């Protein structure tokens, strides 16, 4: 099971650089899509591969319509591991970011329940920048690869991006993934041109968005859950920057991490690709 190779073109790079995101062609075949959907079921049922159980801290939300999000699914599921550490994924990220090597920062397994038409904010993902959570890393030149495990558009809570917002730099207070009032967040962040564009994906396609690109998503109004597997990727030489921010990855560096330490322990931050 692997990611289908694709050579990123100059046009792809231009789109990524101008808009802050790029939608890939289909990167995983139908068999892999189904295996990743099955992996979701195993993860939420607490059925694990390997011996990563001590790292697994998750309980289902009390509200059945609330979004589920698990970090580092690759520690406990072989199918997720195979995809988020795939060399071809790293090669595409290296080309888009213009970097020589790419490592895994961490992954996410995200499940957005269907509401069957019920209007609720429980499944919303607030407008945010991923780097709002990652300021401990020495660079914002990171990328998120959001892989759709079904056809995805706004009806089932697909992601929306703000075109060109990666050029705004790191915006203060942009760690707002869990704030679900989209209008309130828009009023907070839309201090310049605010152009929303939906990421419409076929099953197996991926959206690559820059760590500074504002994005969010609304409710899944269908009667089927929206499933995705997400790889957050960083340049191979990324190191710890002291900004007095808490992030779980710091505890993977050392018991007492020191600024300047590289996030280069292969057992936690595996190399996907090196030129």
Phi and psi in degrees as a GROMACS rama.xvg file:
@    title "Ramachandran Plot"
@    xaxis  label "Phi"
@    yaxis  label "Psi"
@TYPE xy
-151.917  168.855  UNK-2
-80.3319  135.16  UNK-3
-67.0355  128.855  UNK-4
-61.7913  143.041  UNK-5
-149.028  132.31  UNK-6
-91.4373  111.905  UNK-7
-61.653  132.074  UNK-8
-95.8054  169.942  UNK-9
-63.3662  -35.2802  UNK-10
-65.277  -38.8183  UNK-11
-62.0119  -45.9584  UNK-12
-62.1801  -40.7528  UNK-13
-62.853  -42.9816  UNK-14
-61.5415  -44.9306  UNK-15
-62.3326  -44.0136  UNK-16
-69.4278  -33.7863  UNK-17
-81.8252  -45.5172  UNK-18
-95.997  -21.7329  UNK-19
90.589  1.86457  UNK-20
-157.4  163.367  UNK-21
-148.69  137.469  UNK-22
-99.8903  126.013  UNK-23
-80.197  166.435  UNK-24
-69.8911  -179.071  UNK-25
-63.3583  123.09  UNK-26
-106.066  -18.3145  UNK-27
-130.971  142.77  UNK-28
-80.3829  173.474  UNK-29
-62.8543  -35.1021  UNK-30
-64.2688  -42.569  UNK-31
-67.3043  -39.1214  UNK-32
-55.7678  -47.5991  UNK-33
-65.7711  -37.9947  UNK-34
-67.017  -34.0702  UNK-35
-73.7695  -33.1807  UNK-36
-65.642  -40.8198  UNK-37
-64.4275  -35.2126  UNK-38
-61.6113  -38.6437  UNK-39
-54.9714  -50.2627  UNK-40
-58.6654  -41.0176  UNK-41
-67.5588  -42.2292  UNK-42
-61.6741  -49.7031  UNK-43
-70.2779  -20.2766  UNK-44
-90.3873  3.22561  UNK-45
60.5718  42.4825  UNK-46
-105.331  121.031  UNK-47
-118.859  149.922  UNK-48
-99.7903  149.007  UNK-49
70.0619  -156.404  UNK-50
-123.852  34.945  UNK-51
-86.5457  7.74703  UNK-52
-54.8267  -38.6822  UNK-53
-60.1953  -20.4384  UNK-54
-89.4612  -4.52463  UNK-55
-93.477  109.213  UNK-56
-127.379  97.2444  UNK-57
-156.238  139.443  UNK-58
-134.033  146.224  UNK-59
-65.4449  142.712  UNK-60
-64.39  151.659  UNK-61
-65.0005  -36.6607  UNK-62
-81.5417  117.44  UNK-63
-65.481  -13.8417  UNK-64
-96.4044  0.688982  UNK-65
-78.5034  150.717  UNK-66
-69.2559  144.794  UNK-67
-108.55  135.915  UNK-68
-143.768  124.158  UNK-69
-122.207  129.2  UNK-70
-90.0456  148.561  UNK-71
58.6046  47.3861  UNK-72
-62.0507  -22.8141  UNK-73
-66.3776  -18.9579  UNK-74
-69.3882  -25.6863  UNK-75
-125.153  3.16042  UNK-76
-141.637  124.983  UNK-77
-69.1002  -37.5214  UNK-78
-66.349  -43.6642  UNK-79
-63.4348  -42.8467  UNK-80
-58.0288  -44.5312  UNK-81
-60.4726  -36.0224  UNK-82
-81.6931  -48.5761  UNK-83
-74.7056  -11.6706  UNK-84
-109.603  15.1383  UNK-85
-71.1076  136.032  UNK-86
-60.6924  -39.6499  UNK-87
-63.608  -36.2901  UNK-88
-63.4095  -42.9622  UNK-89
-64.4874  -37.6281  UNK-90
-63.6042  -44.3376  UNK-91
-62.9635  -42.6031  UNK-92
-63.4797  -40.7257  UNK-93
-61.3376  -41.3308  UNK-94
-67.4687  -42.5979  UNK-95
-67.9414  -38.0139  UNK-96
-88.8521  -8.75666  UNK-97
59.2826  49.4262  UNK-98
-119.074  158.854  UNK-99
-89.3643  -22.794  UNK-100
-148.02  154.381  UNK-101
-135.176  134.511  UNK-102
-119.632  161.888  UNK-103
-80.4296  125.118  UNK-104
-80.2571  -58.2329  UNK-105
-169.745  170.665  UNK-106
-111.487  175.03  UNK-107
-142.341  142.699  UNK-108
-111.303  118.092  UNK-109
-123.441  131.425  UNK-110
-128.085  116.288  UNK-111
-110.02  107.991  UNK-112
-62.4494  149.441  UNK-113
-79.2862  144.721  UNK-114
-104.171  -3.53022  UNK-115
52.9528  44.4479  UNK-116
91.5957  -7.72719  UNK-117
-74.1559  125.363  UNK-118
-78.1834  116.174  UNK-119
-152.207  150.056  UNK-120
-92.2995  0.019167  UNK-121
-59.9708  -30.9041  UNK-122
-98.0736  2.81621  UNK-123
-67.4513  148.097  UNK-124
-114.116  117.833  UNK-125
-66.2491  152.744  UNK-126
-54.9888  127.677  UNK-127
-159.625  165.449  UNK-128
-107.724  133.906  UNK-129
-59.2709  -36.8421  UNK-130
-67.7782  -15.683  UNK-131
-57.7609  -26.0342  UNK-132
-97.529  -11.2236  UNK-133
-115.494  24.0809  UNK-134
-67.0229  -11.2782  UNK-135
-69.6249  -15.2368  UNK-136
-86.603  147.272  UNK-137
-72.7577  -12.7238  UNK-138
-137.771  147.099  UNK-139
-93.8248  1.29324  UNK-140
-81.3593  67.9669  UNK-141
-124.43  165.011  UNK-142
-140.455  144.809  UNK-143
-108.118  130.391  UNK-144
-110.281  107.582  UNK-145
-101.518  109.244  UNK-146
-100.324  121.046  UNK-147
-83.0093  133.155  UNK-148
-104.616  15.0225  UNK-149
-163.301  164.765  UNK-150
-57.4685  135.088  UNK-151
-134.394  126.987  UNK-152
-145.74  -165.229  UNK-153
-69.7109  -21.0328  UNK-154
-67.4719  -32.1496  UNK-155
-110.587  31.5925  UNK-156
78.2426  33.5866  UNK-157
-65.2624  158.917  UNK-158
-73.4106  148.937  UNK-159
-121.789  142.24  UNK-160
-115.66  159.497  UNK-161
-103.024  111.833  UNK-162
-58.1676  128.874  UNK-163
75.1768  3.79884  UNK-164
-70.5433  -14.869  UNK-165
-66.7919  -15.934  UNK-166
-83.4511  -3.74665  UNK-167
-81.1114  -10.0721  UNK-168
79.7833  -174.546  UNK-169
-76.1197  115.112  UNK-170
-90.7458  132.713  UNK-171
-61.7833  135.614  UNK-172
74.0932  25.2099  UNK-173
-91.5084  11.9783  UNK-174
-89.4044  70.0957  UNK-175
-125.395  32.5303  UNK-176
-53.9098  -43.7127  UNK-177
-91.3871  1.51424  UNK-178
-87.93  117.526  UNK-179
-101.371  1.00968  UNK-180
-87.5792  92.8784  UNK-181
-63.2381  -37.5461  UNK-182
-66.6942  -41.6061  UNK-183
-63.0853  -41.3629  UNK-184
-68.5888  -38.3185  UNK-185
-60.9606  -43.0773  UNK-186
-61.4338  -31.3241  UNK-187
-74.9824  -41.9409  UNK-188
-101.205  -18.4532  UNK-189
-82.6143  62.2433  UNK-190
-91.9311  1.71606  UNK-191
-147.206  -170.882  UNK-192
-53.18  124.724  UNK-193
-120.304  96.215  UNK-194
-114.611  109.077  UNK-195
-85.6207  134.687  UNK-196
-134.619  125.411  UNK-197
-74.4592  144.608  UNK-198
-94.6737  98.1811  UNK-199
-95.5007  116.546  UNK-200
-124.585  142.743  UNK-201
-85.1276  156.58  UNK-202
-54.5369  129.649  UNK-203
95.98  -12.4776  UNK-204
-82.7287  164.661  UNK-205
-135.591  147.743  UNK-206
-102.391  122.455  UNK-207
-98.8546  111.952  UNK-208
-122.548  143.649  UNK-209
-66.0415  150.153  UNK-210
-63.1587  -16.9422  UNK-211
-99.4158  -1.99932  UNK-212
-75.5423  123.213  UNK-213
-68.5298  136.054  UNK-214
-154.788  163.097  UNK-215
-171.81  -179.221  UNK-216
-154.781  150.086  UNK-217
-96.8781  -162.629  UNK-218
-72.54  152.603  UNK-219
-93.2944  102.587  UNK-220
-88.2681  3.45434  UNK-221
-86.2541  -177.718  UNK-222
-102.845  13.3483  UNK-223
-122.222  142.161  UNK-224
-66.4832  148.179  UNK-225
-98.634  118.346  UNK-226
-110.822  142.968  UNK-227
-150.383  156.922  UNK-228
-122.329  135.11  UNK-229
-126.791  132.729  UNK-230
-113.507  123.637  UNK-231
-99.441  122.37  UNK-232
-121.655  147.44  UNK-233
-134.43  159.157  UNK-234
-61.035  149.449  UNK-235
-64.1722  -20.589  UNK-236
-103.273  18.0555  UNK-237
-63.3319  137.861  UNK-238
-131.083  170.762  UNK-239
-76.925  123.724  UNK-240
-109.719  129.714  UNK-241
-80.4613  103.396  UNK-242
-124.414  14.1162  UNK-243
56.7857  40.046  UNK-244
-113.36  138.984  UNK-245
-84.4851  133.261  UNK-246
-149.772  136.876  UNK-247
-58.2018  -28.3765  UNK-248
-65.2171  -21.9584  UNK-249
-63.2251  -35.8599  UNK-250
-71.6469  -11.7171  UNK-251
-86.7957  -9.21607  UNK-252
-80.4621  -50.6701  UNK-253
-174.008  168.183  UNK-254
-63.3859  -31.6104  UNK-255
-135.14  81.6356  UNK-256
-63.6386  149.176  UNK-257
-119.766  132.134  UNK-258
-50.8905  138.925  UNK-259
101.672  -18.3099  UNK-260
-63.4683  134.385  UNK-261
-82.4221  144.584  UNK-262
-81.7485  71.9418  UNK-263
-128.417  14.9564  UNK-264
-73.805  113.521  UNK-265
-59.5375  -29.5471  UNK-266
-70.2467  -18.9709  UNK-267
-114.467  -32.8995  UNK-268
-128.207  69.0197  UNK-269
-64.9976  145.611  UNK-270
-76.527  125.748  UNK-271
-89.2589  -39.7148  UNK-272
-154.78  138.167  UNK-273
-136.733  134.92  UNK-274
